[in-house]
Amino acid sequence: MKAFLGWALCAAMSASPLFAAGTFETDRLPTSAGDLKITFIGHASLMFEFGGKVIYNDPAGEFGDYSKLPKADLILVGHEHGDHFDLEAINIIRKSGTKLVLTSLCAAKTKDGIVLKNGEETTIDGIRIEAVPAYNLVHMRSPGVPYHAKGVGNGYILTLGDKRLYVAGDTENIPEMKGLGRIDVAFLPMNLPYTMTPEMAADAARMVKPAILYPYHTTDTDMSKLQPLLKDEKGIEIRIRRMK
């Protein structure tokens, strides 16, 4: 527990926001294998730099000019919707040897990549990648038709050094979150009608119990509503970053 709290304190002291090239905000977090740099591109688009590797989550060209960003060693795609799965952006950042991890619906459109279903995992360049459920329970496109159906999309847990990062994907506060194990950093979506209300995100945070919580995929949601809902959760630090 002391080591865990020490890491959280160290992270809080060392992760003051910086501005990356262009308009993107960045954080640096320490791990046992060196610093992790997080770049907040926009919406669900994130870039992680760790151990000399560049990892993208849901790159989409409407949220950033990928021609000006580093080439990818690893790309994660959570589901097939265009604001998460953008083949043009993916092709811009791909290079020889880039690994692409995605869902079966996405793979059907690319004819390549490593398909992970909910509950499956793989290890790439020493990075453990776990695919976990991401779906709607409440918000529906039409009666009985959720915006994101169970078993279709992925959230991902990445193990980077001694830290576990949870990028939740398009999901609500689903019961599977209770069984994710230790999560050091969580990215939870908070926008309507597709993912979570602030109240749902707070409930998800109580289940996941991350040391650091980044709301993402927020669109026009008032993120300031989340802090009061978690005021009694002393072990969770909420960090609001600009997500274009």
KOLDO-695621 format. One record per residue: residue number from 1; z negated, x negated, y negated of N, C-alpha, C, CB in turn. Coordinates in steps of 0.1 Angstrom, whole numbers, plus 5000, padded with zeros to 4 digits. Glycine has a CB too. Layout:
N
<node NUM <Z X Y> <Z X Y> <Z X Y> <Z X Y>>,
...
***
This chain:
244
<node 1 <5000 4992 5012> <5000 5000 5000> <5000 4991 4987> <4988 5009 5000>>,
<node 2 <4992 4980 4987> <4991 4972 4976> <5005 4965 4973> <4980 4961 4977>>,
<node 3 <5011 4961 4984> <5025 4955 4983> <5035 4965 4977> <5029 4949 4996>>,
<node 4 <5034 4977 4982> <5043 4987 4977> <5041 4990 4962> <5041 5000 4985>>,
<node 5 <5028 4992 4958> <5025 4994 4944> <5029 4982 4936> <5011 4997 4942>>,
<node 6 <5028 4970 4941> <5032 4959 4934> <5046 4958 4931> <5027 4946 4941>>,
<node 7 <5054 4962 4942> <5069 4963 4940> <5073 4973 4929> <5076 4966 4953>>,
<node 8 <5066 4985 4929> <5069 4995 4920> <5066 4990 4906> <5061 5008 4923>>,
<node 9 <5055 4983 4904> <5052 4978 4891> <5062 4967 4886> <5037 4972 4891>>,
<node 10 <5065 4959 4895> <5075 4948 4892> <5088 4954 4888> <5077 4939 4904>>,
<node 11 <5092 4965 4896> <5105 4971 4893> <5105 4978 4879> <5108 4982 4903>>,
<node 12 <5093 4984 4876> <5092 4990 4863> <5093 4980 4852> <5079 4998 4862>>,
<node 13 <5088 4968 4854> <5088 4958 4843> <5101 4952 4842> <5077 4948 4846>>,
<node 14 <5109 4951 4853> <5121 4943 4853> <5134 4952 4851> <5122 4935 4865>>,
<node 15 <5132 4965 4851> <5144 4974 4851> <5147 4980 4838> <5142 4984 4862>>,
<node 16 <5143 4974 4827> <5147 4980 4814> <5162 4981 4813> <5141 4972 4802>>,
<node 17 <5167 4993 4808> <5181 4995 4808> <5189 4985 4800> <5184 5009 4804>>,
<node 18 <5200 4981 4805> <5209 4972 4798> <5222 4979 4797> <5211 4959 4806>>,
<node 19 <5231 4974 4789> <5245 4980 4789> <5254 4970 4795> <5249 4982 4774>>,
<node 20 <5261 4976 4805> <5272 4968 4812> <5284 4968 4803> <5275 4974 4826>>,
<node 21 <5294 4960 4807> <5306 4960 4800> <5312 4974 4799> <5317 4951 4807>>,
<node 22 <5316 4978 4787> <5320 4991 4785> <5309 5000 4780> <5326 4997 4798>>,
<node 23 <5307 5011 4786> <5297 5021 4782> <5287 5024 4792> <5303 5033 4777>>,
<node 24 <5286 5017 4803> <5277 5020 4814> <5264 5014 4813> <5284 5016 4827>>,
<node 25 <5254 5022 4816> <5240 5017 4816> <5237 5011 4830> <5230 5028 4813>>,
<node 26 <5228 5000 4830> <5225 4994 4843> <5210 4992 4844> <5233 4981 4844>>,
<node 27 <5205 4991 4856> <5192 4986 4859> <5192 4975 4869> <5183 4998 4865>>,
<node 28 <5182 4967 4869> <5180 4957 4880> <5167 4959 4887> <5181 4942 4874>>,
<node 29 <5167 4959 4900> <5155 4961 4908> <5153 4950 4917> <5155 4975 4915>>,
<node 30 <5141 4944 4919> <5139 4933 4928> <5139 4938 4943> <5127 4926 4925>>,
<node 31 <5144 4930 4952> <5142 4933 4966> <5139 4919 4973> <5155 4939 4973>>,
<node 32 <5135 4920 4985> <5132 4908 4993> <5144 4898 4994> <5126 4911 5006>>,
<node 33 <5156 4903 4992> <5168 4895 4994> <5175 4894 4981> <5177 4902 5004>>,
<node 34 <5168 4894 4970> <5174 4892 4957> <5175 4906 4949> <5188 4886 4958>>,
<node 35 <5179 4905 4937> <5180 4916 4928> <5191 4926 4932> <5182 4912 4914>>,
<node 36 <5188 4939 4930> <5198 4949 4931> <5202 4954 4917> <5193 4961 4940>>,
<node 37 <5215 4954 4914> <5219 4959 4901> <5226 4972 4903> <5229 4949 4894>>,
<node 38 <5221 4982 4896> <5227 4996 4896> <5234 4999 4884> <5215 5006 4899>>,
<node 39 <5247 5003 4885> <5255 5007 4873> <5257 5022 4874> <5268 4999 4872>>,
<node 40 <5254 5029 4864> <5255 5044 4863> <5268 5047 4857> <5243 5050 4856>>,
<node 41 <5278 5050 4865> <5292 5052 4860> <5293 5066 4854> <5302 5050 4871>>,
<node 42 <5288 5076 4862> <5289 5090 4857> <5289 5100 4869> <5301 5092 4848>>,
<node 43 <5284 5112 4867> <5284 5122 4877> <5277 5117 4890> <5299 5127 4880>>,
<node 44 <5285 5116 4901> <5279 5110 4913> <5284 5096 4915> <5283 5119 4925>>,
<node 45 <5291 5090 4906> <5297 5077 4907> <5287 5066 4903> <5310 5076 4899>>,
<node 46 <5284 5058 4913> <5274 5047 4911> <5280 5034 4916> <5261 5050 4918>>,
<node 47 <5276 5023 4910> <5280 5010 4916> <5267 5002 4918> <5290 5002 4906>>,
<node 48 <5266 4996 4930> <5255 4987 4934> <5260 4973 4936> <5248 4993 4947>>,
<node 49 <5254 4963 4931> <5257 4949 4933> <5245 4943 4940> <5261 4942 4920>>,
<node 50 <5247 4937 4952> <5236 4932 4959> <5241 4921 4969> <5229 4943 4967>>,
<node 51 <5235 4910 4969> <5238 4899 4978> <5252 4895 4977> <5235 4904 4992>>,
<node 52 <5258 4895 4965> <5272 4891 4964> <5282 4902 4967> <5275 4879 4972>>,
<node 53 <5277 4914 4971> <5286 4925 4975> <5286 4936 4964> <5281 4931 4988>>,
<node 54 <5297 4942 4963> <5299 4954 4953> <5301 4966 4962> <5311 4951 4944>>,
<node 55 <5292 4976 4959> <5292 4989 4967> <5294 5000 4957> <5279 4990 4975>>,
<node 56 <5303 5009 4960> <5305 5021 4952> <5301 5033 4959> <5320 5022 4947>>,
<node 57 <5295 5043 4952> <5293 5056 4958> <5301 5066 4950> <5278 5060 4956>>,
<node 58 <5309 5074 4957> <5318 5084 4952> <5325 5080 4939> <5309 5096 4949>>,
<node 59 <5334 5070 4940> <5341 5066 4928> <5351 5077 4924> <5349 5053 4930>>,
<node 60 <5352 5081 4912> <5361 5092 4907> <5366 5088 4893> <5354 5106 4907>>,
<node 61 <5379 5087 4892> <5385 5082 4879> <5382 5089 4867> <5399 5081 4881>>,
<node 62 <5378 5102 4868> <5375 5109 4856> <5362 5105 4849> <5374 5124 4859>>,
<node 63 <5354 5097 4856> <5341 5092 4851> <5341 5077 4847> <5331 5095 4861>>,
<node 64 <5352 5070 4849> <5353 5056 4845> <5366 5050 4848> <5342 5048 4852>>,
<node 65 <5369 5040 4841> <5382 5032 4843> <5380 5022 4853> <5387 5026 4829>>,
<node 66 <5383 5025 4865> <5380 5016 4877> <5389 5003 4876> <5382 5023 4890>>,
<node 67 <5400 5003 4868> <5408 4991 4867> <5400 4980 4860> <5421 4994 4860>>,
<node 68 <5390 4984 4853> <5382 4974 4846> <5369 4970 4853> <5379 4979 4832>>,
<node 69 <5367 4976 4865> <5355 4973 4873> <5358 4964 4885> <5349 4987 4878>>,
<node 70 <5347 4958 4890> <5350 4948 4901> <5355 4955 4914> <5336 4942 4905>>,
<node 71 <5363 4947 4922> <5368 4952 4934> <5356 4955 4944> <5378 4943 4940>>,
<node 72 <5358 4964 4953> <5347 4969 4962> <5347 4961 4975> <5349 4983 4965>>,
<node 73 <5335 4958 4980> <5333 4954 4994> <5331 4966 5003> <5322 4943 4994>>,
<node 74 <5324 4976 4997> <5320 4988 5005> <5321 5000 4996> <5306 4986 5011>>,
<node 75 <5327 5011 5001> <5328 5023 4993> <5323 5034 5002> <5343 5026 4990>>,
<node 76 <5314 5042 4996> <5308 5054 5003> <5313 5067 4997> <5292 5053 5003>>,
<node 77 <5317 5076 5005> <5322 5089 5000> <5314 5100 5007> <5337 5091 5002>>,
<node 78 <5307 5109 4999> <5299 5119 5005> <5305 5131 5010> <5289 5123 4995>>,
<node 79 <5316 5135 5003> <5324 5147 5008> <5337 5148 5001> <5315 5160 5006>>,
<node 80 <5345 5158 5005> <5359 5158 5001> <5362 5164 4988> <5366 5166 5012>>,
<node 81 <5353 5169 4980> <5356 5175 4967> <5361 5164 4957> <5344 5182 4961>>,
<node 82 <5370 5168 4949> <5377 5158 4940> <5368 5150 4931> <5387 5165 4932>>,
<node 83 <5357 5155 4927> <5348 5148 4918> <5340 5137 4926> <5338 5157 4911>>,
<node 84 <5342 5137 4939> <5335 5127 4948> <5345 5118 4955> <5326 5134 4958>>,
<node 85 <5356 5124 4959> <5366 5118 4967> <5379 5117 4959> <5368 5125 4981>>,
<node 86 <5382 5105 4954> <5394 5103 4945> <5401 5091 4951> <5389 5101 4930>>,
<node 87 <5412 5094 4958> <5420 5084 4965> <5426 5074 4955> <5431 5090 4973>>,
<node 88 <5430 5078 4943> <5435 5069 4933> <5425 5059 4929> <5440 5077 4921>>,
<node 89 <5413 5064 4926> <5402 5054 4922> <5398 5045 4933> <5389 5062 4918>>,
<node 90 <5398 5050 4945> <5395 5042 4957> <5405 5031 4959> <5394 5051 4970>>,
<node 91 <5418 5035 4957> <5429 5025 4959> <5428 5014 4948> <5442 5031 4959>>,
<node 92 <5424 5017 4936> <5423 5008 4925> <5412 4997 4928> <5419 5015 4912>>,
<node 93 <5401 5001 4935> <5390 4991 4937> <5391 4985 4951> <5377 4998 4935>>,
<node 94 <5400 4990 4959> <5401 4984 4973> <5407 4970 4972> <5409 4993 4982>>,
<node 95 <5403 4962 4981> <5409 4949 4983> <5410 4946 4998> <5401 4937 4976>>,
<node 96 <5416 4935 5002> <5416 4932 5016> <5402 4930 5021> <5424 4919 5018>>,
<node 97 <5399 4938 5031> <5385 4937 5037> <5375 4947 5032> <5380 4924 5035>>,
<node 98 <5379 4955 5022> <5370 4966 5018> <5368 4976 5029> <5376 4973 5006>>,
<node 99 <5355 4979 5031> <5351 4989 5041> <5349 5002 5034> <5338 4984 5048>>,
<node 100 <5354 5013 5040> <5353 5026 5035> <5345 5035 5045> <5367 5032 5032>>,
<node 101 <5334 5041 5040> <5325 5049 5049> <5326 5063 5043> <5311 5045 5050>>,
<node 102 <5330 5073 5052> <5333 5086 5046> <5331 5097 5057> <5347 5087 5041>>,
<node 103 <5334 5109 5054> <5333 5121 5063> <5346 5123 5070> <5328 5133 5056>>,
<node 104 <5346 5131 5080> <5358 5134 5088> <5369 5141 5080> <5355 5142 5101>>,
<node 105 <5365 5150 5071> <5374 5157 5062> <5381 5147 5053> <5368 5168 5054>>,
<node 106 <5374 5137 5048> <5379 5127 5039> <5389 5118 5047> <5368 5119 5032>>,
<node 107 <5384 5114 5059> <5392 5105 5067> <5406 5111 5070> <5385 5101 5079>>,
<node 108 <5406 5124 5072> <5419 5131 5075> <5429 5129 5064> <5416 5146 5078>>,
<node 109 <5424 5126 5052> <5434 5124 5041> <5437 5110 5038> <5428 5131 5028>>,
<node 110 <5430 5101 5045> <5433 5087 5043> <5438 5079 5055> <5420 5080 5038>>,
<node 111 <5435 5085 5067> <5439 5079 5079> <5433 5066 5082> <5455 5077 5080>>,
<node 112 <5422 5063 5075> <5414 5051 5078> <5400 5053 5074> <5420 5038 5071>>,
<node 113 <5392 5043 5075> <5378 5044 5072> <5369 5046 5084> <5376 5055 5062>>,
<node 114 <5356 5044 5081> <5346 5045 5092> <5339 5059 5090> <5335 5034 5091>>,
<node 115 <5341 5068 5099> <5335 5081 5098> <5321 5082 5103> <5344 5091 5106>>,
<node 116 <5312 5087 5095> <5299 5089 5099> <5295 5104 5098> <5289 5081 5091>>,
<node 117 <5290 5110 5108> <5285 5123 5108> <5270 5123 5105> <5287 5131 5121>>,
<node 118 <5264 5135 5101> <5250 5136 5098> <5242 5130 5110> <5246 5150 5095>>,
<node 119 <5233 5121 5107> <5225 5115 5118> <5230 5102 5124> <5223 5125 5129>>,
<node 120 <5242 5099 5120> <5248 5086 5125> <5246 5075 5115> <5263 5088 5128>>,
<node 121 <5247 5063 5120> <5245 5051 5112> <5254 5040 5116> <5230 5047 5111>>,
<node 122 <5255 5030 5107> <5263 5018 5110> <5257 5007 5102> <5278 5020 5107>>,
<node 123 <5260 4994 5105> <5256 4983 5097> <5269 4975 5093> <5246 4974 5105>>,
<node 124 <5270 4973 5080> <5282 4965 5075> <5277 4954 5066> <5291 4975 5067>>,
<node 125 <5281 4942 5070> <5277 4930 5062> <5261 4929 5060> <5283 4930 5048>>,
<node 126 <5254 4933 5071> <5240 4933 5070> <5233 4945 5063> <5235 4921 5064>>,
<node 127 <5241 4954 5058> <5236 4966 5051> <5236 4978 5061> <5244 4969 5038>>,
<node 128 <5224 4983 5063> <5223 4995 5072> <5226 5007 5064> <5209 4996 5078>>,
<node 129 <5235 5015 5069> <5240 5028 5063> <5237 5039 5072> <5255 5027 5059>>,
<node 130 <5229 5049 5067> <5225 5061 5075> <5231 5073 5068> <5210 5062 5076>>,
<node 131 <5238 5081 5075> <5244 5093 5070> <5234 5105 5073> <5258 5097 5076>>,
<node 132 <5230 5112 5062> <5220 5123 5064> <5226 5136 5058> <5207 5119 5056>>,
<node 133 <5220 5147 5062> <5226 5160 5058> <5225 5162 5043> <5218 5171 5064>>,
<node 134 <5235 5169 5038> <5236 5173 5024> <5243 5187 5023> <5244 5162 5015>>,
<node 135 <5236 5197 5019> <5242 5210 5020> <5234 5220 5011> <5243 5215 5034>>,
<node 136 <5240 5232 5009> <5233 5243 5002> <5227 5253 5011> <5243 5250 4993>>,
<node 137 <5215 5257 5007> <5208 5268 5013> <5209 5281 5005> <5194 5265 5016>>,
<node 138 <5209 5280 4992> <5208 5291 4983> <5220 5294 4975> <5196 5288 4973>>,
<node 139 <5226 5284 4969> <5238 5286 4960> <5251 5288 4968> <5239 5274 4950>>,
<node 140 <5257 5299 4965> <5269 5303 4973> <5281 5305 4964> <5266 5316 4981>>,
<node 141 <5292 5301 4970> <5305 5303 4963> <5309 5318 4963> <5317 5295 4970>>,
<node 142 <5305 5324 4974> <5306 5339 4976> <5296 5342 4987> <5321 5343 4980>>,
<node 143 <5293 5355 4989> <5282 5358 4999> <5285 5352 5012> <5281 5373 5000>>,
<node 144 <5275 5344 5016> <5276 5337 5029> <5284 5325 5030> <5282 5347 5039>>,
<node 145 <5290 5321 5018> <5298 5309 5018> <5292 5299 5008> <5313 5312 5013>>,
<node 146 <5285 5289 5013> <5278 5279 5004> <5288 5270 4997> <5267 5271 5011>>,
<node 147 <5284 5265 4986> <5293 5255 4979> <5295 5242 4988> <5287 5250 4966>>,
<node 148 <5284 5239 4996> <5285 5228 5005> <5279 5232 5018> <5278 5215 4999>>,
<node 149 <5287 5233 5029> <5282 5238 5041> <5275 5228 5049> <5294 5244 5050>>,
<node 150 <5265 5232 5057> <5258 5223 5066> <5267 5216 5076> <5246 5231 5073>>,
<node 151 <5264 5203 5077> <5272 5195 5087> <5285 5189 5082> <5274 5203 5099>>,
<node 152 <5289 5192 5070> <5302 5188 5064> <5300 5175 5056> <5308 5199 5056>>,
<node 153 <5291 5175 5046> <5290 5164 5037> <5278 5155 5041> <5288 5169 5023>>,
<node 154 <5278 5143 5035> <5268 5133 5038> <5260 5130 5025> <5274 5120 5044>>,
<node 155 <5247 5127 5027> <5240 5118 5018> <5239 5105 5025> <5226 5124 5014>>,
<node 156 <5235 5094 5018> <5234 5081 5025> <5221 5074 5021> <5246 5072 5021>>,
<node 157 <5216 5068 5031> <5204 5059 5029> <5209 5045 5032> <5192 5062 5038>>,
<node 158 <5207 5036 5022> <5211 5022 5023> <5199 5013 5024> <5220 5017 5011>>,
<node 159 <5199 5004 5033> <5188 4994 5034> <5193 4981 5028> <5183 4992 5048>>,
<node 160 <5187 4977 5017> <5191 4965 5009> <5178 4956 5008> <5196 4969 4995>>,
<node 161 <5178 4946 5016> <5166 4938 5017> <5155 4946 5023> <5162 4932 5003>>,
<node 162 <5144 4947 5016> <5133 4955 5021> <5132 4969 5015> <5120 4947 5019>>,
<node 163 <5142 4973 5008> <5142 4985 5001> <5152 4995 5007> <5145 4983 4986>>,
<node 164 <5148 5008 5007> <5157 5019 5012> <5160 5028 5000> <5150 5027 5023>>,
<node 165 <5173 5029 4998> <5179 5038 4987> <5185 5050 4993> <5190 5030 4979>>,
<node 166 <5181 5061 4987> <5186 5074 4992> <5195 5080 4981> <5175 5084 4995>>,
<node 167 <5208 5081 4984> <5218 5088 4975> <5221 5101 4982> <5231 5079 4973>>,
<node 168 <5215 5112 4976> <5214 5125 4983> <5227 5132 4985> <5204 5133 4976>>,
<node 169 <5237 5130 4977> <5249 5137 4978> <5247 5151 4972> <5254 5138 4992>>,
<node 170 <5257 5160 4974> <5256 5174 4969> <5248 5182 4978> <5270 5180 4967>>,
<node 171 <5235 5184 4975> <5226 5191 4984> <5216 5198 4976> <5219 5180 4993>>,
<node 172 <5208 5207 4983> <5196 5213 4977> <5184 5207 4984> <5196 5229 4979>>,
<node 173 <5173 5212 4981> <5160 5207 4987> <5159 5212 5002> <5148 5211 4979>>,
<node 174 <5166 5205 5010> <5168 5209 5024> <5156 5204 5033> <5181 5205 5030>>,
<node 175 <5152 5210 5043> <5140 5206 5051> <5142 5192 5057> <5137 5216 5062>>,
<node 176 <5154 5187 5060> <5156 5174 5066> <5151 5163 5057> <5171 5172 5068>>,
<node 177 <5149 5166 5044> <5143 5155 5035> <5129 5151 5039> <5143 5160 5021>>,
<node 178 <5122 5160 5046> <5109 5156 5050> <5109 5145 5061> <5101 5168 5056>>,
<node 179 <5120 5143 5068> <5120 5133 5079> <5128 5121 5076> <5126 5140 5091>>,
<node 180 <5130 5118 5063> <5138 5106 5059> <5130 5093 5061> <5143 5108 5045>>,
<node 181 <5117 5093 5062> <5109 5081 5062> <5107 5076 5048> <5116 5071 5071>>,
<node 182 <5103 5063 5047> <5100 5057 5034> <5113 5056 5026> <5093 5043 5036>>,
<node 183 <5112 5061 5014> <5123 5059 5004> <5118 5052 4992> <5130 5073 5001>>,
<node 184 <5124 5041 4988> <5119 5034 4976> <5126 5039 4963> <5122 5019 4978>>,
<node 185 <5139 5042 4964> <5146 5047 4953> <5155 5059 4957> <5156 5035 4947>>,
<node 186 <5154 5070 4950> <5162 5082 4953> <5170 5086 4941> <5152 5093 4957>>,
<node 187 <5182 5090 4945> <5192 5096 4935> <5193 5111 4939> <5205 5089 4934>>,
<node 188 <5188 5120 4931> <5188 5134 4935> <5197 5142 4925> <5174 5140 4935>>,
<node 189 <5206 5150 4930> <5215 5158 4921> <5208 5170 4915> <5227 5163 4929>>,
<node 190 <5212 5173 4903> <5205 5184 4896> <5214 5191 4887> <5192 5179 4888>>,
<node 191 <5223 5199 4892> <5232 5207 4884> <5236 5220 4891> <5245 5199 4880>>,
<node 192 <5238 5230 4883> <5242 5243 4888> <5256 5247 4885> <5232 5254 4881>>,
<node 193 <5262 5255 4894> <5256 5261 4906> <5257 5253 4919> <5262 5275 4908>>,
<node 194 <5261 5240 4918> <5265 5233 4930> <5254 5226 4938> <5275 5223 4926>>,
<node 195 <5243 5222 4930> <5233 5215 4937> <5219 5221 4934> <5233 5200 4934>>,
<node 196 <5210 5214 4927> <5197 5218 4925> <5193 5222 4911> <5187 5208 4930>>,
<node 197 <5184 5231 4910> <5177 5234 4897> <5167 5223 4895> <5171 5248 4897>>,
<node 198 <5161 5221 4883> <5150 5212 4882> <5138 5215 4892> <5145 5212 4868>>,
<node 199 <5136 5227 4894> <5125 5231 4903> <5128 5227 4917> <5122 5246 4903>>,
<node 200 <5140 5229 4922> <5144 5224 4935> <5144 5209 4936> <5159 5229 4938>>,
<node 201 <5148 5202 4925> <5148 5187 4926> <5133 5182 4926> <5155 5182 4913>>,
<node 202 <5124 5189 4919> <5110 5185 4920> <5105 5187 4934> <5102 5194 4910>>,
<node 203 <5109 5198 4941> <5104 5200 4955> <5110 5190 4964> <5108 5214 4959>>,
<node 204 <5123 5186 4962> <5129 5175 4970> <5121 5162 4968> <5144 5174 4966>>,
<node 205 <5118 5159 4955> <5111 5147 4952> <5097 5147 4959> <5109 5145 4937>>,
<node 206 <5091 5158 4960> <5078 5158 4967> <5079 5156 4982> <5071 5172 4965>>,
<node 207 <5091 5160 4988> <5093 5157 5002> <5097 5142 5004> <5104 5166 5007>>,
<node 208 <5105 5137 4995> <5110 5124 4997> <5100 5113 4993> <5123 5122 4990>>,
<node 209 <5093 5116 4982> <5083 5107 4976> <5088 5093 4973> <5071 5106 4986>>,
<node 210 <5099 5092 4966> <5104 5079 4962> <5095 5072 4952> <5118 5080 4957>>,
<node 211 <5094 5059 4952> <5087 5052 4941> <5094 5053 4928> <5086 5037 4945>>,
<node 212 <5108 5054 4928> <5116 5056 4917> <5126 5067 4919> <5124 5042 4913>>,
<node 213 <5127 5076 4910> <5136 5087 4911> <5146 5087 4899> <5128 5101 4911>>,
<node 214 <5159 5087 4903> <5169 5088 4893> <5176 5102 4895> <5180 5077 4894>>,
<node 215 <5175 5111 4885> <5184 5123 4886> <5198 5118 4884> <5179 5134 4875>>,
<node 216 <5207 5124 4891> <5221 5121 4889> <5229 5133 4892> <5226 5109 4898>>,
<node 217 <5243 5132 4890> <5251 5144 4891> <5245 5156 4884> <5253 5148 4907>>,
<node 218 <5242 5154 4871> <5234 5163 4863> <5242 5172 4854> <5224 5156 4855>>,
<node 219 <5255 5168 4851> <5263 5176 4842> <5256 5180 4829> <5269 5189 4849>>,
<node 220 <5254 5193 4827> <5247 5197 4814> <5232 5201 4816> <5254 5209 4808>>,
<node 221 <5227 5197 4828> <5213 5201 4831> <5204 5193 4821> <5209 5198 4845>>,
<node 222 <5193 5200 4816> <5183 5194 4808> <5174 5186 4817> <5175 5204 4799>>,
<node 223 <5176 5173 4818> <5168 5165 4827> <5153 5164 4823> <5174 5151 4828>>,
<node 224 <5150 5166 4810> <5136 5165 4806> <5127 5176 4813> <5136 5167 4791>>,
<node 225 <5133 5186 4819> <5125 5196 4826> <5119 5191 4839> <5134 5208 4829>>,
<node 226 <5124 5180 4844> <5119 5175 4857> <5106 5168 4855> <5129 5165 4863>>,
<node 227 <5103 5161 4845> <5091 5153 4843> <5079 5162 4844> <5091 5146 4830>>,
<node 228 <5078 5173 4836> <5066 5182 4837> <5063 5188 4851> <5067 5193 4827>>,
<node 229 <5074 5190 4858> <5073 5196 4872> <5066 5186 4881> <5086 5200 4877>>,
<node 230 <5067 5173 4878> <5062 5162 4887> <5051 5155 4881> <5073 5153 4891>>,
<node 231 <5044 5161 4871> <5034 5153 4863> <5022 5150 4872> <5029 5162 4852>>,
<node 232 <5020 5157 4883> <5008 5154 4892> <5012 5145 4903> <5003 5167 4897>>,
<node 233 <5025 5141 4904> <5029 5132 4915> <5029 5118 4909> <5044 5135 4919>>,
<node 234 <5017 5111 4910> <5015 5099 4903> <5023 5087 4909> <5000 5095 4904>>,
<node 235 <5028 5089 4922> <5035 5078 4928> <5050 5078 4925> <5032 5078 4943>>,
<node 236 <5055 5087 4918> <5069 5088 4915> <5072 5085 4900> <5074 5102 4919>>,
<node 237 <5080 5075 4898> <5085 5072 4884> <5098 5078 4882> <5085 5056 4882>>,
<node 238 <5100 5086 4872> <5113 5092 4869> <5120 5084 4859> <5111 5107 4865>>,
<node 239 <5132 5080 4862> <5140 5073 4852> <5153 5080 4849> <5144 5059 4858>>,
<node 240 <5154 5084 4836> <5166 5091 4831> <5176 5080 4826> <5162 5101 4820>>,
<node 241 <5188 5080 4831> <5198 5071 4827> <5210 5079 4823> <5201 5061 4838>>,
<node 242 <5218 5073 4814> <5230 5080 4809> <5240 5080 4820> <5235 5073 4796>>,
<node 243 <5245 5092 4823> <5255 5094 4833> <5267 5101 4828> <5249 5102 4845>>,
<node 244 <5273 5096 4817> <5285 5100 4810> <5289 5114 4813> <5296 5091 4815>>,
***
